[in-house]
Amino acid sequence: MKLSEIASIAGLSLQVSLLATVLIAVPAIAVGYVLSRVRFRGRTLLRTFVSLPMVLPPVAVGFLLLTLFSKNTALGEGLAVLLGGSFLLTWKAAVIAASVMAFPLAVLGAERGFDVVPLRQEQVAASLGATPVRVFREITLPLARGGILHGLAFAFVRALGEFGATVLVAGNVPGRTQTLSMAIFTRIEDFRDREAMVLSLLAIVFALAVTGAAEWVLRRPGRSA
């Protein structure tokens, strides 16, 4: 396996994972805040729905996405017109699949982050005249950053390792949609164990780097986790 081939697989995997994480960051923080702070009748149902990708077989999620984005649906047809071609079997479909599978982890991290923010500090800031937006921006969000960052870090790693849903909607096309997990699977199928091991070690390095960086940011002097 050539170095250029490894670089191509790694680059596509990082691109898909990063875009997926960016795509879900704001919605995940918003949903995490709602689940942590807002009490409403459908709260349990919302949490259950958000958690579905963690408990469903990834191939089932992939099949649902495949059905949702097929050309037989209004959404799939609209995307085909917008993109000038099929949305499926492209790296963009891989981003969506990775986003859906990683979303619950980002939400869970954000929810846990908001759970530990002392309400008293927010109330004091509000009593001193701070607007709700300012309280959220300057008090709530910084204090919840530990959980949010952990959630996004694990979401990134989950997106990096996504296979089941991605292979259905994006395919396994070398140089176009073949990410690390699919490349490892292909090489195992072809009895190319040494190459599969190299790619597996690369995935481990990426995972350790991301989670380690998140821990380092949170543990720096002057910052609390």
C-alpha positions in Angstrom: 0.0 0.0 0.0 1.5 3.3 -1.1 1.9 6.3 1.2 -0.2 8.4 -1.2 -3.1 5.8 -0.8 -2.9 6.0 3.0 -2.8 9.8 2.9 -5.9 9.8 0.6 -7.9 7.5 2.9 -6.8 9.4 6.0 -7.5 12.8 4.5 -11.0 11.8 3.4 -11.7 10.3 6.8 -10.6 13.4 8.6 -12.5 15.6 6.2 -15.8 13.7 6.7 -15.3 13.5 10.5 -14.5 17.2 10.9 -17.4 18.4 8.7 -19.8 16.1 10.5 -18.7 17.4 13.9 -19.0 21.0 12.7 -22.4 20.3 11.2 -23.8 18.9 14.5 -22.1 21.2 17.0 -24.7 24.0 17.3 -27.8 21.7 17.1 -26.2 19.3 19.6 -25.5 22.2 22.1 -29.0 23.5 21.6 -30.6 20.2 22.2 -28.3 19.4 25.1 -29.3 22.7 26.7 -33.0 22.0 26.2 -32.7 18.5 27.7 -30.8 19.9 30.7 -32.7 23.0 31.5 -36.2 22.9 30.0 -39.0 20.7 31.5 -41.7 19.9 29.1 -44.1 16.9 28.4 -42.2 15.5 25.4 -38.7 15.7 27.0 -38.4 11.9 27.5 -39.6 11.3 24.0 -37.0 13.8 22.6 -34.2 12.2 24.6 -35.3 8.8 23.3 -35.4 10.0 19.7 -32.0 11.6 19.9 -30.5 8.4 21.4 -31.9 6.1 18.6 -28.7 6.1 16.5 -26.8 4.7 19.5 -29.1 1.8 20.0 -30.2 1.0 16.5 -28.1 -1.2 14.2 -26.0 1.3 12.1 -27.2 -0.5 8.9 -30.8 0.2 9.9 -29.9 3.9 10.3 -28.2 3.7 6.9 -31.2 2.1 5.3 -33.5 4.8 6.7 -31.1 7.5 5.3 -30.9 5.7 2.0 -34.7 5.7 1.8 -35.0 9.3 2.9 -32.4 10.6 0.3 -33.4 8.4 -2.6 -34.5 10.1 -5.8 -38.0 8.8 -5.1 -38.5 11.3 -2.3 -38.9 15.0 -2.5 -35.8 15.6 -0.4 -33.7 13.3 -2.5 -35.0 14.9 -5.7 -34.4 18.4 -4.4 -30.8 17.6 -3.4 -30.1 16.0 -6.8 -31.3 19.2 -8.5 -29.3 21.4 -6.1 -26.1 19.4 -6.4 -26.4 18.7 -10.1 -26.4 14.9 -9.5 -27.2 12.2 -7.0 -26.5 13.0 -3.4 -26.0 9.3 -2.6 -22.7 7.5 -3.1 -20.7 10.7 -2.5 -18.6 12.0 0.3 -21.4 14.4 1.2 -23.6 11.4 2.0 -20.8 10.1 4.2 -20.8 13.3 6.1 -24.6 13.1 6.7 -24.3 9.5 7.9 -21.5 10.3 10.2 -23.4 13.3 11.6 -26.4 11.2 12.4 -24.4 8.5 14.1 -22.3 11.0 16.1 -25.1 13.4 17.1 -26.2 11.5 20.3 -22.7 11.7 21.8 -22.4 15.4 21.2 -25.9 16.0 22.7 -25.0 13.8 25.7 -21.8 15.7 26.4 -23.5 19.1 26.1 -26.3 18.0 28.4 -23.9 16.8 31.0 -22.0 20.0 30.7 -25.0 22.2 31.3 -26.1 19.9 34.2 -23.1 21.0 36.2 -23.4 24.7 35.7 -24.6 26.3 39.0 -27.9 28.0 38.6 -27.0 30.4 41.3 -24.3 32.0 39.2 -26.7 32.5 36.4 -29.3 34.0 38.7 -26.8 36.4 40.3 -25.7 37.6 36.8 -29.3 38.1 35.8 -30.0 40.0 39.0 -27.2 42.4 38.1 -28.8 43.3 34.8 -27.3 40.8 32.4 -29.5 39.8 29.6 -30.3 36.1 29.1 -28.1 36.0 26.0 -25.2 37.5 27.9 -25.7 35.1 30.8 -25.6 32.2 28.4 -22.6 33.5 26.5 -20.5 34.6 29.5 -21.6 32.3 32.3 -23.4 29.2 31.1 -21.5 28.3 28.0 -17.9 28.7 29.5 -18.8 26.7 32.5 -20.4 23.9 30.4 -17.4 23.8 28.0 -16.0 20.7 29.6 -19.0 18.5 28.8 -19.5 20.2 25.4 -15.8 19.6 24.4 -15.8 16.0 25.5 -19.1 15.4 23.6 -17.7 16.9 20.4 -14.4 15.0 20.8 -16.2 11.7 21.1 -18.6 12.6 18.3 -15.6 13.3 16.1 -14.1 9.9 16.9 -17.4 8.2 16.4 -17.7 9.8 13.0 -14.2 8.7 12.2 -15.0 5.1 12.9 -18.5 5.1 11.3 -19.1 2.2 8.9 -22.5 0.6 8.8 -24.6 3.6 7.9 -22.0 5.2 5.7 -21.4 2.2 3.5 -25.1 2.1 2.6 -25.5 5.8 1.6 -22.0 6.6 0.4 -20.7 3.3 -0.8 -17.1 2.0 -0.6 -15.4 3.7 -3.6 -11.6 4.0 -3.2 -10.5 7.6 -3.6 -14.1 8.9 -3.4 -16.0 7.6 -0.4 -13.7 5.0 1.2 -12.9 6.1 4.7 -10.6 4.4 7.2 -13.2 1.9 8.5 -14.3 0.9 5.0 -10.7 0.6 3.9 -9.9 -1.6 6.9 -12.9 -3.8 6.1 -12.0 -4.1 2.5 -8.4 -5.2 3.3 -9.5 -7.8 5.8 -11.9 -9.2 3.2 -9.0 -9.4 0.7 -6.7 -11.0 3.3 -4.4 -8.0 3.3 -4.0 -8.2 7.1 -0.8 -6.1 7.2 -2.4 -3.2 5.4 -5.5 -3.5 7.6 -3.2 -3.4 10.7 -1.5 -0.2 9.4 -4.8 1.5 8.9 -6.2 0.3 12.3 -3.1 1.8 14.0 -3.7 5.0 12.2 -7.3 5.1 13.4 -6.0 4.5 16.9 -3.6 7.4 16.6 -6.3 9.8 15.4 -8.6 8.7 18.2 -5.9 9.2 20.9 -4.9 12.5 19.4 -8.4 13.9 19.5 -9.4 12.8 22.9 -6.0 13.6 24.3 -6.1 17.1 22.9 -9.6 17.6 24.4 -8.2 16.6 27.8 -5.2 18.8 27.4 -7.3 21.9 26.6 -9.5 21.2 29.7 -6.6 20.5 32.1 -4.5 23.5 31.2 -3.6 25.8 34.2 -6.4 28.3 34.9 -9.1 26.0 33.4 -11.4 23.6 35.1 -12.8 20.5 33.6 
